[in-house]
Each structure stands twice: as C-alpha cells, then as structure tokens.
Amino acid sequence: MPVYSLEENEIYFPLPRLAREDGLLAVGGDLSVDRLLLAYSNGIFPWYNEDEPILWWCPHERYIIRPENIHVSHSMCKFMRKHDITYAVDRDFADTMHRCRLKREFEEGTWINDDMETAYYRLHKAGYATSIESYIDGELAGGLYGVNIGRCFFGESMFTELENGSKLALISLAGILSKLDYLMIDCQFHTNHLESMGGETVSYEEYRRILDDGLK
C-alpha cells in the first residue's frame, strides 16, 4: 500500500482501510483542530518523531478498554483502602501533557513535541481534549490526557509521580466514563500494563462499529 501525502490547505484523509500493514496511512498535513477532529472521528491519530514530518496512523487491530470492564486488582483495592485517593478533571491540561512528555523524554524518548503540545492545547480549549489527575493523600500522583469526542475517549499518554499514580488516574477515568455511558477508551496499542487493566484487542471493523455508535 502507498503512503498518502496530505496538503496543509485541504483537510481530508484517505480511507482508513488503505493503511499499510504496520498502520501507517498518510504523511504531511497539519495539526489543526479540524484535521485532528476528522482524524480521531475515523480512528486515525498522529504519531511521529521530532525530526520527521507528521505521520498519521490507523492500525488494522486496535487495543481498547471498555470503561465498565476496567480491572482493579486485589492489591490495588488494598492500596486504595489504605490511602485517601481523589482525582481532578482538567486540573491543568497543559501541565499534565507536559509531564507526560518529560517522563518519556527522560526514559524512552517521546512523540510529544512543541507542536503537539500546542495543537492538543488548542483542542482542549475547543472542548475536545481532557486530562484527569490522581492524588494520593493530597499529593499529585499521576495523570493522563486524551481526546474526548462523543462517547469515546482516545487516550494519548500518562505520567506517574507516585506509586500507582497513572493506574489510579485510569481507574478514575473509567469510572467517570462508565457513568456517562461511554463505549470505549481507545488505547491504540497493546501493552502489558493496559492488558492488566482490562484492555482487549479488537479488529478495525469492530473498533469502527464502536466508534460510529459513540459518535452518534
């Protein structure tokens, strides 16, 4: 499959089914609010290194968590009983995203560059990106951010400052979304951590069905 080249002055994407086997669909374009909304509404997301053009991905298999299926282990339940656990929504979106960037830059490298931070903050100001932060005994413990459209949440990244911080943020997020009848947290790719939290692999066809239902 070819990789499609996008123009900055025309907001469109090729059909997601035309993505390469590794999930790469297109290159170029921009990170405008309208383009990002069109992308996520079709299961497409940007992911690229600082020295690369913008790369747009749509993997043929997706990893999701259905909010009502979030798994809280016995050890986590014990931890939560032992501490005062609270959470905040949109405490400081820009700070949460930057903390995600710093954690990954230090540990493994990151796709969260200056342009991405600016773009997702614009998305946040437009009402389509959200952060959630967890607190342990009153101290900031961790957080995550993602894109929020319809009844679908598209997770982007998370950070941990204290033990279990990001897990607690994800558990809190799933609890909120379940009460609001959200259909999925899109995790994009499998990790052992997400699997332990109740994640599952679905085909793009199943993912698209969930996505379409969530966007109605």
N, CA, C and O of each residue as an XYZ file, in Angstrom:
864
protein
N       0.828     -1.188      0.000
C       0.000      0.000      0.000
C       0.878      1.258      0.000
O       1.884      1.309      0.706
N       0.502      2.266     -0.784
C       1.253      3.521     -0.759
C       0.929      4.313      0.498
O      -0.105      4.093      1.129
N       1.816      5.236      0.860
C       1.550      6.173      1.945
C       1.103      7.479      1.308
O       1.811      8.026      0.462
N      -0.043      7.979      1.693
C      -0.629      9.144      1.036
C      -0.047     10.439      1.592
O       0.170     10.572      2.796
N       0.200     11.381      0.703
C       0.739     12.678      1.076
C      -0.400     13.684      1.204
O      -1.204     13.834      0.284
N      -0.471     14.373      2.339
C      -1.542     15.321      2.612
C      -1.059     16.753      2.394
O       0.106     17.073      2.626
N      -1.971     17.600      1.946
C      -1.689     19.020      1.787
C      -2.189     19.781      3.012
O      -3.165     19.379      3.646
N      -1.515     20.879      3.339
C      -1.911     21.660      4.505
C      -3.222     22.411      4.282
O      -3.970     22.643      5.232
N      -3.508     22.795      3.028
C      -4.668     23.646      2.769
C      -5.936     22.861      2.422
O      -6.944     23.454      2.041
N      -5.890     21.544      2.552
C      -7.064     20.724      2.276
C      -7.177     19.641      3.340
O      -6.281     18.807      3.475
N      -8.272     19.647      4.094
C      -8.420     18.734      5.226
C      -9.185     17.487      4.789
O     -10.397     17.532      4.579
N      -8.481     16.403      4.659
C      -9.073     15.129      4.265
C      -8.111     14.016      4.665
O      -6.959     14.280      5.008
N      -8.584     12.770      4.622
C      -7.738     11.590      4.797
C      -8.181     10.527      3.806
O      -9.359     10.461      3.452
N      -7.263      9.707      3.362
C      -7.670      8.535      2.568
C      -8.452      7.573      3.455
O      -8.428      7.692      4.680
N      -9.139      6.626      2.841
C      -9.909      5.655      3.603
C      -9.006      4.902      4.584
O      -7.933      4.444      4.191
N      -9.407      4.763      5.837
C      -8.565      4.080      6.827
C      -8.135      2.674      6.409
O      -7.044      2.230      6.768
N      -8.981      1.970      5.655
C      -8.629      0.598      5.241
C      -7.433      0.567      4.291
O      -6.890     -0.502      4.013
N      -7.019      1.741      3.790
C      -5.869      1.810      2.895
C      -4.541      1.926      3.641
O      -3.487      2.043      3.015
N      -4.583      1.894      4.967
C      -3.349      1.958      5.756
C      -2.459      0.752      5.465
O      -2.951     -0.336      5.162
N      -1.158      0.953      5.560
C      -0.222     -0.152      5.395
C      -0.413     -1.174      6.505
O      -1.129     -0.930      7.476
N       0.233     -2.310      6.349
C       0.113     -3.374      7.344
C       0.566     -2.912      8.724
O       0.021     -3.358      9.734
N       1.561     -2.019      8.780
C       2.029     -1.513     10.075
C       1.140     -0.401     10.618
O       1.371      0.084     11.726
N       0.125      0.013      9.858
C      -0.813      1.021     10.333
C      -0.597      2.412      9.773
O      -1.454      3.279      9.940
N       0.537      2.650      9.107
C       0.805      3.984      8.569
C      -0.118      4.264      7.390
O      -0.206      3.472      6.451
N      -0.809      5.408      7.453
C      -1.802      5.746      6.444
C      -1.392      6.926      5.573
O      -1.553      6.882      4.354
N      -0.862      7.980      6.189
C      -0.591      9.210      5.438
C       0.534      9.995      6.100
O       0.916      9.738      7.241
N       1.048     10.957      5.344
C       2.125     11.817      5.836
C       1.816     13.246      5.438
O       1.269     13.495      4.364
N       2.171     14.195      6.315
C       2.017     15.611      5.984
C       0.785     16.225      6.617
O       0.310     15.755      7.651
N       0.266     17.275      5.997
C      -0.876     17.982      6.549
C      -0.466     18.891      7.696
O       0.648     19.415      7.716
N      -1.361     19.074      8.641
C      -1.083     19.925      9.789
C      -1.792     19.358     11.011
O      -2.427     18.306     10.940
N      -1.679     20.067     12.135
C      -2.290     19.625     13.386
C      -3.406     20.581     13.808
O      -3.585     20.853     14.995
N      -4.148     21.084     12.829
C      -5.247     21.986     13.135
C      -6.352     21.239     13.885
O      -6.441     20.014     13.804
N      -7.189     21.977     14.612
C      -8.299     21.371     15.337
C      -9.203     20.586     14.394
O      -9.587     19.457     14.700
N      -9.544     21.171     13.257
C     -10.443     20.487     12.316
C      -9.842     19.187     11.804
O     -10.549     18.185     11.692
N      -8.544     19.185     11.489
C      -7.925     17.957     10.975
C      -7.842     16.893     12.073
O      -8.085     15.714     11.816
N      -7.501     17.307     13.288
C      -7.428     16.339     14.379
C      -8.796     15.731     14.671
O      -8.893     14.529     14.919
N      -9.844     16.532     14.646
C     -11.184     16.003     14.878
C     -11.594     15.026     13.777
O     -12.187     13.984     14.057
N     -11.282     15.356     12.543
C     -11.579     14.445     11.440
C     -10.796     13.145     11.605
O     -11.328     12.058     11.377
N      -9.540     13.263     11.999
C      -8.705     12.080     12.181
C      -9.290     11.156     13.251
O      -9.566      9.987     12.979
N      -9.479     11.670     14.453
C      -9.944     10.824     15.552
C     -11.335     10.262     15.283
O     -11.652      9.155     15.718
N     -12.161     11.012     14.575
C     -13.509     10.524     14.245
C     -13.467      9.346     13.280
O     -14.481      8.683     13.064
N     -12.303      9.086     12.702
C     -12.124      7.942     11.804
C     -11.089      6.957     12.324
O     -10.637      6.079     11.589
N     -10.714      7.101     13.593
C      -9.758      6.174     14.183
C      -8.318      6.410     13.757
O      -7.490      5.503     13.848
N      -8.009      7.608     13.297
C      -6.670      7.966     12.815
C      -6.020      8.882     13.852
O      -6.702      9.701     14.467
N      -4.721      8.750     14.046
C      -4.041      9.608     15.016
C      -2.621      9.927     14.539
O      -2.024      9.136     13.808
N      -2.074     11.084     14.949
C      -0.705     11.439     14.576
C       0.295     10.847     15.568
O       0.042     10.790     16.772
N       1.433     10.409     15.037
C       2.479      9.826     15.890
C       3.781      9.883     15.092
O       3.934      9.179     14.094
N       4.700     10.709     15.528
C       5.927     10.911     14.757
C       7.009     11.504     15.653
O       6.724     12.069     16.709
N       8.245     11.365     15.213
C       9.376     11.908     15.953
C       9.626     13.366     15.566
O       9.131     13.845     14.546
N      10.386     14.044     16.383
C      10.657     15.472     16.205
C      11.218     15.793     14.836
O      10.870     16.818     14.249
N      12.082     14.931     14.316
C      12.777     15.208     13.059
C      12.048     14.634     11.842
O      12.626     14.564     10.757
N      10.780     14.221     12.009
C      10.001     13.635     10.923
C       8.851     14.552     10.535
O       8.446     15.403     11.328
N       8.319     14.392      9.327
C       7.038     15.045      9.004
C       5.934     14.396      9.827
O       6.156     13.357     10.448
N       4.751     14.994      9.839
C       3.629     14.418     10.582
C       3.224     13.093      9.940
O       2.964     13.032      8.739
N       3.174     12.039     10.743
C       2.765     10.718     10.283
C       1.419     10.380     10.904
O       1.212     10.566     12.103
N       0.509      9.882     10.077
C      -0.846      9.552     10.521
C      -1.054      8.044     10.456
O      -0.729      7.411      9.452
N      -1.596      7.468     11.531
C      -1.673      6.022     11.687
C      -3.116      5.563     11.893
O      -3.935      6.272     12.478
N      -3.402      4.364     11.401
C      -4.687      3.717     11.630
C      -4.457      2.202     11.608
O      -4.692      1.556     10.587
N      -3.996      1.631     12.734
C      -3.692      0.192     12.779
C      -4.912     -0.663     12.475
O      -6.042     -0.284     12.784
N      -4.676     -1.815     11.868
C      -5.767     -2.712     11.492
C      -6.381     -3.399     12.715
O      -7.550     -3.785     12.688
N      -5.609     -3.551     13.769
C      -6.129     -4.011     15.053
C      -5.968     -2.895     16.067
O      -4.993     -2.146     16.026
N      -6.930     -2.785     16.981
C      -6.870     -1.718     17.976
C      -6.979     -2.300     19.372
O      -7.553     -3.369     19.576
N      -6.419     -1.580     20.323
C      -6.489     -2.002     21.713
C      -7.364     -1.019     22.472
O      -7.102      0.184     22.473
N      -8.401     -1.531     23.114
C      -9.353     -0.662     23.797
C      -9.635     -1.186     25.201
O      -9.384     -2.349     25.516
N     -10.155     -0.305     26.021
C     -10.731     -0.687     27.308
C     -12.178     -0.221     27.301
O     -12.452      0.960     27.087
N     -13.090     -1.129     27.532
C     -14.487     -0.740     27.728
C     -14.594     -0.253     29.183
O     -14.278     -1.009     30.103
N     -15.030      0.988     29.405
C     -14.963      1.569     30.755
C     -15.547      0.692     31.847
O     -15.010      0.633     32.953
N     -16.651      0.004     31.541
C     -17.283     -0.826     32.563
C     -16.466     -2.076     32.880
O     -16.733     -2.756     33.871
N     -15.468     -2.384     32.042
C     -14.649     -3.582     32.239
C     -13.283     -3.280     32.849
O     -12.418     -4.155     32.875
N     -13.073     -2.072     33.334
C     -11.778     -1.737     33.934
C     -11.490     -2.730     35.068
O     -12.364     -3.024     35.884
N     -10.273     -3.233     35.107
C      -9.907     -4.233     36.113
C      -9.117     -3.572     37.236
O      -8.089     -2.937     37.002
N      -9.613     -3.732     38.448
C      -8.924     -3.226     39.638
C      -8.477     -4.436     40.445
O      -9.307     -5.168     40.985
N      -7.188     -4.645     40.526
C      -6.648     -5.836     41.186
C      -6.886     -5.784     42.696
O      -7.185     -4.729     43.255
N      -6.747     -6.939     43.341
C      -6.903     -7.004     44.795
C      -5.868     -6.123     45.487
O      -6.176     -5.449     46.469
N      -4.645     -6.131     44.974
C      -3.597     -5.308     45.596
C      -3.914     -3.821     45.435
O      -3.639     -3.027     46.335
N      -4.495     -3.440     44.284
C      -4.865     -2.045     44.090
C      -6.019     -1.659     45.016
O      -6.016     -0.568     45.585
N      -6.990     -2.533     45.170
C      -8.086     -2.264     46.106
C      -7.549     -2.053     47.522
O      -7.992     -1.154     48.237
N      -6.605     -2.880     47.912
C      -5.992     -2.749     49.232
C      -5.262     -1.413     49.350
O      -5.352     -0.735     50.374
N      -4.537     -1.042     48.293
C      -3.816      0.234     48.277
C      -4.791      1.403     48.403
O      -4.530      2.362     49.130
N      -5.915      1.317     47.692
C      -6.892      2.405     47.707
C      -7.582      2.533     49.060
O      -7.952      3.636     49.463
N      -7.758      1.423     49.764
C      -8.354      1.475     51.105
C      -7.384      2.092     52.114
O      -7.793      2.701     53.102
N      -6.105      1.921     51.841
C      -5.072      2.377     52.775
C      -4.832      3.877     52.670
O      -4.372      4.498     53.628
N      -5.144      4.476     51.499
C      -4.829      5.884     51.257
C      -6.087      6.671     50.895
O      -7.108      6.108     50.501
N      -5.979      7.980     51.041
C      -7.040      8.886     50.596
C      -6.814      9.170     49.108
O      -5.895      9.905     48.746
N      -7.643      8.592     48.260
C      -7.485      8.718     46.811
C      -8.537      9.695     46.274
O      -9.734      9.506     46.491
N      -8.093     10.717     45.588
C      -9.002     11.659     44.943
C      -8.529     11.898     43.509
O      -7.440     11.475     43.121
N      -9.359     12.578     42.740
C      -8.972     12.879     41.365
C      -9.504     14.250     40.971
O     -10.404     14.784     41.620
N      -8.955     14.810     39.921
C      -9.421     16.082     39.357
C      -9.490     15.927     37.848
O      -8.687     15.212     37.248
N     -10.454     16.603     37.243
C     -10.580     16.635     35.789
C     -10.128     18.008     35.302
O     -10.606     19.035     35.786
N      -9.205     18.020     34.341
C      -8.689     19.273     33.777
C      -8.111     20.188     34.849
O      -8.327     21.400     34.818
N      -7.382     19.614     35.791
C      -6.657     20.415     36.792
C      -5.784     21.450     36.105
O      -5.812     22.633     36.444
N      -5.009     20.987     35.136
C      -4.139     21.862     34.337
C      -3.713     21.030     33.136
O      -2.692     20.345     33.180
N      -4.503     21.089     32.053
C      -4.273     20.221     30.903
C      -2.854     20.357     30.371
O      -2.178     19.357     30.132
N      -2.400     21.603     30.182
C      -1.067     21.828     29.607
C       0.016     21.212     30.481
O       0.964     20.617     29.969
N      -0.117     21.348     31.788
C       0.883     20.791     32.699
C       0.877     19.273     32.654
O       1.937     18.646     32.648
N      -0.322     18.672     32.623
C      -0.405     17.210     32.557
C       0.238     16.684     31.283
O       0.992     15.711     31.324
N      -0.054     17.318     30.154
C       0.550     16.871     28.902
C       2.068     17.035     28.943
O       2.802     16.174     28.458
N       2.533     18.132     29.520
C       3.981     18.361     29.580
C       4.651     17.345     30.504
O       5.760     16.893     30.219
N       4.001     16.986     31.593
C       4.563     15.960     32.481
C       4.666     14.619     31.747
O       5.634     13.882     31.933
N       3.665     14.303     30.912
C       3.745     13.086     30.096
C       4.956     13.144     29.173
O       5.666     12.153     29.001
N       5.181     14.305     28.587
C       6.317     14.485     27.687
C       7.637     14.302     28.429
O       8.523     13.593     27.951
N       7.774     14.933     29.588
C       9.035     14.882     30.320
C       9.363     13.468     30.779
O      10.521     13.053     30.727
N       8.360     12.729     31.225
C       8.596     11.360     31.683
C       9.143     10.501     30.555
O      10.057      9.703     30.767
N       8.586     10.661     29.350
C       9.012      9.835     28.238
C      10.342     10.299     27.644
O      11.152      9.479     27.211
N      10.560     11.589     27.625
C      11.850     12.093     27.136
C      12.988     11.543     27.985
O      14.045     11.179     27.470
N      12.755     11.490     29.290
C      13.800     11.035     30.209
C      14.013      9.534     30.116
O      15.143      9.060     30.235
N      12.921      8.767     29.901
C      13.008      7.320     29.983
C      13.201      6.631     28.636
O      13.989      5.690     28.537
N      12.487      7.089     27.581
C      12.470      6.303     26.347
C      12.333      7.123     25.077
O      12.255      6.552     23.989
N      12.302      8.436     25.183
C      12.023      9.266     24.018
C      10.526      9.446     23.854
O       9.743      8.643     24.360
N      10.119     10.504     23.144
C       8.703     10.810     23.066
C       8.330     11.419     21.733
O       9.159     12.021     21.051
N       7.048     11.250     21.366
C       6.481     11.902     20.192
C       5.847     13.243     20.560
O       5.404     13.983     19.682
N       5.802     13.558     21.861
C       5.144     14.791     22.313
C       6.137     15.943     22.179
O       6.933     16.188     23.086
N       6.092     16.645     21.056
C       6.984     17.769     20.823
C       6.239     19.088     21.031
O       5.074     19.091     21.428
N       6.916     20.206     20.761
C       6.294     21.523     20.967
C       5.022     21.686     20.137
O       4.018     22.203     20.628
N       5.067     21.243     18.877
C       3.900     21.390     18.002
C       2.719     20.566     18.521
O       1.574     21.015     18.462
N       2.997     19.364     19.029
C       1.930     18.521     19.568
C       1.326     19.159     20.820
O       0.107     19.154     20.992
N       2.170     19.704     21.686
C       1.648     20.346     22.890
C       0.738     21.517     22.525
O      -0.336     21.680     23.103
N       1.173     22.326     21.567
C       0.363     23.468     21.134
C      -0.952     23.006     20.517
O      -2.009     23.565     20.808
N      -0.886     21.990     19.668
C      -2.077     21.507     18.964
C      -3.107     20.929     19.920
O      -4.298     21.215     19.790
N      -2.672     20.124     20.875
C      -3.631     19.483     21.776
C      -4.156     20.468     22.814
O      -5.258     20.288     23.331
N      -3.386     21.501     23.123
C      -3.923     22.540     23.995
C      -5.032     23.301     23.266
O      -6.039     23.656     23.878
N      -4.857     23.555     21.964
C      -5.932     24.168     21.184
C      -7.164     23.265     21.177
O      -8.295     23.738     21.286
N      -6.931     21.971     21.050
C      -8.037     21.013     21.063
C      -8.742     21.047     22.424
O      -9.968     20.972     22.499
N      -7.966     21.160     23.478
C      -8.522     21.261     24.827
C      -9.370     22.521     24.970
O     -10.480     22.466     25.501
N      -8.860     23.643     24.506
C      -9.602     24.899     24.613
C     -10.895     24.844     23.802
O     -11.875     25.510     24.138
N     -10.891     24.054     22.740
C     -12.097     23.897     21.923
C     -13.085     22.905     22.534
O     -14.195     22.747     22.026
N     -12.691     22.238     23.616
C     -13.594     21.321     24.311
C     -13.466     19.867     23.918
O     -14.343     19.063     24.233
N     -12.373     19.509     23.225
C     -12.241     18.141     22.715
C     -11.030     17.382     23.261
O     -10.719     16.298     22.766
N     -10.357     17.913     24.245
C      -9.257     17.176     24.869
C      -9.340     17.388     26.374
O      -9.621     18.491     26.843
N      -9.097     16.337     27.109
C      -9.350     16.327     28.545
C      -8.193     15.666     29.272
O      -7.560     14.748     28.750
N      -7.923     16.135     30.470
C      -6.943     15.469     31.324
C      -7.600     15.064     32.628
O      -8.589     15.663     33.051
N      -7.053     14.057     33.253
C      -7.507     13.650     34.581
C      -6.274     13.348     35.414
O      -5.320     12.732     34.939
N      -6.310     13.791     36.660
C      -5.161     13.656     37.540
C      -5.571     12.963     38.833
O      -6.668     13.190     39.342
N      -4.698     12.129     39.358
C      -4.974     11.409     40.600
C      -4.121     11.980     41.726
O      -3.026     12.497     41.505
N      -4.654     11.871     42.934
C      -3.967     12.348     44.130
C      -3.972     11.248     45.168
O      -4.976     10.561     45.357
N      -2.841     11.085     45.841
C      -2.719     10.149     46.960
C      -2.417     10.957     48.203
O      -1.376     11.606     48.304
N      -3.339     10.911     49.146
C      -3.193     11.667     50.398
C      -2.905     13.141     50.123
O      -2.087     13.765     50.798
N      -3.598     13.687     49.113
C      -3.494     15.103     48.803
C      -2.335     15.501     47.909
O      -2.206     16.676     47.567
N      -1.488     14.557     47.519
C      -0.322     14.857     46.687
C      -0.545     14.346     45.257
O      -1.015     13.227     45.051
N      -0.197     15.191     44.275
C      -0.359     14.784     42.879
C       0.424     13.506     42.619
O       1.632     13.447     42.849
N      -0.279     12.476     42.134
C       0.333     11.154     41.967
C       0.546     10.774     40.511
O       1.502     10.068     40.192
N      -0.330     11.231     39.622
C      -0.217     10.853     38.219
C      -1.355     11.452     37.429
O      -2.210     12.148     37.976
N      -1.360     11.177     36.142
C      -2.422     11.699     35.302
C      -2.318     11.180     33.889
O      -1.383     10.464     33.530
N      -3.293     11.557     33.104
C      -3.313     11.186     31.693
C      -4.119     12.229     30.927
O      -4.850     13.026     31.516
N      -3.974     12.210     29.612
C      -4.780     13.107     28.784
C      -5.191     12.371     27.515
O      -4.596     11.362     27.136
N      -6.216     12.898     26.876
C      -6.662     12.289     25.637
C      -7.705     13.151     24.961
O      -8.068     14.222     25.448
N      -8.176     12.665     23.835
C      -9.174     13.356     23.027
C     -10.545     12.789     23.381
O     -10.704     11.579     23.544
N     -11.526     13.671     23.498
C     -12.839     13.308     24.007
C     -13.897     13.736     22.994
O     -14.218     14.920     22.891
N     -14.441     12.766     22.242
C     -15.447     13.069     21.215
C     -16.620     12.122     21.395
O     -16.440     10.907     21.477
N     -17.818     12.678     21.455
C     -18.995     11.842     21.622
C     -18.906     11.023     22.895
O     -18.657     11.566     23.972
N     -19.109      9.717     22.777
C     -18.976      8.807     23.917
C     -17.747      7.911     23.748
O     -17.755      6.735     24.112
N     -16.696      8.503     23.187
C     -15.417      7.802     23.012
C     -14.290      8.672     23.568
O     -14.254      9.881     23.342
N     -13.384      8.045     24.290
C     -12.199      8.734     24.803
C     -10.974      8.097     24.168
O     -10.797      6.880     24.228
N     -10.133      8.919     23.560
C      -8.945      8.430     22.851
C      -7.721      8.768     23.701
O      -7.231      9.897     23.674
N      -7.233      7.787     24.452
C      -6.105      8.025     25.350
C      -4.830      8.292     24.588
O      -4.542      7.629     23.592
N      -4.066      9.260     25.053
C      -2.826      9.633     24.385
C      -1.582      9.282     25.201
O      -0.675      8.626     24.688
N      -1.529      9.702     26.444
C      -0.330      9.428     27.233
C      -0.655      9.588     28.707
O      -1.677     10.175     29.062
N       0.216      9.065     29.571
C       0.029      9.185     31.011
C       1.365      9.378     31.709
O       2.422      9.107     31.138
N       1.309      9.848     32.944
C       2.533     10.021     33.730
C       2.281      9.549     35.152
O       1.140      9.491     35.608
N       3.358      9.213     35.843
C       3.291      8.794     37.238
C       4.322      9.559     38.052
O       5.495      9.612     37.682
N       3.895     10.144     39.148
C       4.806     10.804     40.083
C       4.983      9.968     41.353
O       6.057      9.955     41.953
N       3.922      9.277     41.749
C       3.945      8.418     42.925
C       3.474      7.022     42.538
O       2.840      6.846     41.497
N       3.773      6.051     43.353
C       3.373      4.671     43.081
C       1.893      4.585     42.727
O       1.042      5.113     43.443
N       1.595      3.913     41.616
C       0.221      3.674     41.151
C      -0.486      4.924     40.626
O      -1.691      4.886     40.380
N       0.231      6.012     40.452
C      -0.407      7.265     40.069
C      -1.177      7.202     38.765
O      -2.324      7.643     38.703
N      -0.556      6.655     37.706
C      -1.241      6.599     36.415
C      -2.369      5.573     36.432
O      -3.402      5.785     35.797
N      -2.189      4.467     37.150
C      -3.248      3.467     37.261
C      -4.485      4.068     37.929
O      -5.613      3.818     37.503
N      -4.266      4.850     38.961
C      -5.388      5.470     39.663
C      -6.108      6.473     38.766
O      -7.332      6.596     38.821
N      -5.341      7.191     37.938
C      -5.965      8.126     37.002
C      -6.831      7.376     35.999
O      -7.937      7.814     35.683
N      -6.335      6.247     35.497
C      -7.094      5.455     34.530
C      -8.337      4.851     35.173
O      -9.402      4.829     34.556
N      -8.214      4.364     36.393
C      -9.364      3.806     37.103
C     -10.427      4.889     37.322
O     -11.620      4.646     37.142
N      -9.978      6.080     37.711
C     -10.912      7.191     37.922
C     -11.595      7.576     36.616
O     -12.804      7.805     36.585
N     -10.817      7.645     35.542
C     -11.375      7.981     34.236
C     -12.433      6.959     33.829
O     -13.527      7.333     33.406
N     -12.114      5.676     33.955
C     -13.064      4.631     33.564
C     -14.346      4.727     34.375
O     -15.433      4.509     33.839
N     -14.237      5.048     35.659
C     -15.423      5.190     36.492
C     -16.318      6.330     36.023
O     -17.540      6.193     35.978
N     -15.702      7.448     35.677
C     -16.459      8.600     35.170
C     -17.123      8.247     33.848
O     -18.315      8.492     33.662
N     -16.359      7.674     32.934
C     -16.884      7.376     31.598
C     -17.977      6.326     31.641
O     -18.936      6.399     30.872
N     -17.846      5.341     32.537
C     -18.867      4.310     32.654
C     -20.196      4.921     33.074
O     -21.244      4.553     32.544
N     -20.159      5.852     34.022
C     -21.387      6.511     34.476
C     -22.021      7.344     33.355
O     -23.237      7.533     33.333
N     -21.190      7.842     32.423
C     -21.676      8.654     31.315
C     -22.000      7.814     30.081
O     -22.299      8.356     29.017
N     -21.939      6.484     30.227
C     -22.295      5.551     29.158
C     -21.344      5.650     27.963
O     -21.766      5.476     26.820
N     -20.068      5.929     28.222
C     -19.067      5.905     27.152
C     -18.838      4.464     26.705
O     -18.997      3.527     27.487
N     -18.467      4.302     25.453
C     -18.328      2.964     24.890
C     -16.910      2.425     24.937
O     -16.706      1.213     25.007
N     -15.920      3.323     24.897
C     -14.541      2.809     24.909
C     -13.541      3.875     25.295
O     -13.773      5.074     25.145
N     -12.412      3.389     25.801
C     -11.172      4.159     25.892
C     -10.253      3.555     24.841
O      -9.832      2.405     24.968
N      -9.943      4.319     23.812
C      -9.054      3.838     22.748
C      -7.619      3.950     23.236
O      -7.129      5.052     23.483
N      -6.944      2.813     23.377
C      -5.558      2.788     23.857
C      -4.557      2.669     22.709
O      -3.347      2.720     22.932
N      -5.055      2.510     21.489
C      -4.247      2.422     20.273
C      -3.474      1.118     20.181
O      -3.747      0.297     19.304
N      -2.502      0.913     21.084
C      -1.643     -0.269     21.008
C      -1.661     -1.054     22.323
O      -1.912     -0.501     23.394
N      -1.389     -2.348     22.213
C      -1.321     -3.215     23.390
C      -0.071     -2.938     24.208
O       1.013     -2.742     23.660
N      -0.235     -2.924     25.529
C       0.893     -3.021     26.462
C       0.459     -3.977     27.572
O      -0.735     -4.172     27.802
N       1.427     -4.564     28.252
C       1.099     -5.461     29.354
C       0.361     -4.715     30.462
O      -0.539     -5.256     31.104
N       0.759     -3.466     30.672
C       0.112     -2.630     31.683
C      -1.371     -2.467     31.375
O      -2.212     -2.641     32.257
N      -1.697     -2.130     30.120
C      -3.096     -1.939     29.742
C      -3.872     -3.250     29.766
O      -5.054     -3.270     30.108
N      -3.208     -4.338     29.405
C      -3.857     -5.647     29.470
C      -4.263     -5.971     30.905
O      -5.347     -6.499     31.154
N      -3.373     -5.646     31.847
C      -3.670     -5.922     33.255
C      -4.820     -5.067     33.773
O      -5.422     -5.386     34.798
N      -5.128     -3.970     33.059
C      -6.206     -3.063     33.476
C      -7.533     -3.383     32.780
O      -8.523     -2.676     32.970
N      -7.549     -4.438     31.981
C      -8.797     -4.855     31.350
C      -8.879     -4.590     29.860
O      -9.965     -4.660     29.284
N      -7.762     -4.289     29.225
C      -7.753     -3.999     27.798
C      -8.011     -5.231     26.951
O      -7.830     -6.362     27.402
N      -8.436     -4.998     25.718
C      -8.692     -6.092     24.782
C      -8.387     -5.639     23.355
O      -8.500     -4.458     23.026
N      -8.002     -6.589     22.523
C      -7.736     -6.329     21.114
C      -9.018     -6.513     20.319
O      -9.741     -7.491     20.511
N      -9.298     -5.564     19.420
C     -10.451     -5.695     18.524
C      -9.987     -5.403     17.102
O      -9.007     -4.688     16.895
N     -10.693     -5.957     16.134
C     -10.401     -5.667     14.737
C     -10.796     -4.226     14.429
O     -11.547     -3.609     15.185
N     -10.293     -3.696     13.325
C     -10.694     -2.343     12.952
C     -12.191     -2.284     12.676
O     -12.833     -1.272     12.959
N     -12.755     -3.359     12.125
C     -14.187     -3.386     11.838
C     -15.011     -3.253     13.124
O     -15.978     -2.492     13.173
N     -14.622     -3.994     14.158
C     -15.312     -3.897     15.444
C     -15.078     -2.527     16.071
O     -15.992     -1.911     16.619
N     -13.835     -2.067     15.978
C     -13.492     -0.741     16.502
C     -14.339      0.329     15.822
O     -14.853      1.229     16.487
N     -14.488      0.237     14.498
C     -15.252      1.236     13.758
C     -16.726      1.200     14.145
O     -17.381      2.241     14.205
N     -17.248      0.003     14.409
C     -18.644     -0.092     14.840
C     -18.837      0.631     16.170
O     -19.789      1.393     16.341
N     -17.918      0.383     17.117
C     -17.995      1.055     18.413
C     -17.859      2.568     18.237
O     -18.594      3.352     18.837
N     -16.902      2.949     17.401
C     -16.654      4.365     17.167
C     -17.884      5.051     16.581
O     -18.286      6.117     17.048
N     -18.471      4.448     15.570
C     -19.657      5.044     14.935
C     -20.812      5.164     15.923
O     -21.522      6.170     15.930
N     -21.004      4.139     16.761
C     -22.060      4.206     17.778
C     -21.777      5.339     18.769
O     -22.687      6.051     19.193
N     -20.513      5.490     19.126
C     -20.139      6.505     20.108
C     -20.233      7.918     19.584
O     -20.373      8.862     20.361
N     -20.158      8.074     18.276
C     -20.195      9.419     17.680
C     -21.604      9.847     17.290
O     -21.806     10.995     16.894
N     -22.586      8.950     17.393
C     -23.951      9.310     17.031
C     -24.485     10.390     17.954
O     -25.627     10.823     17.801
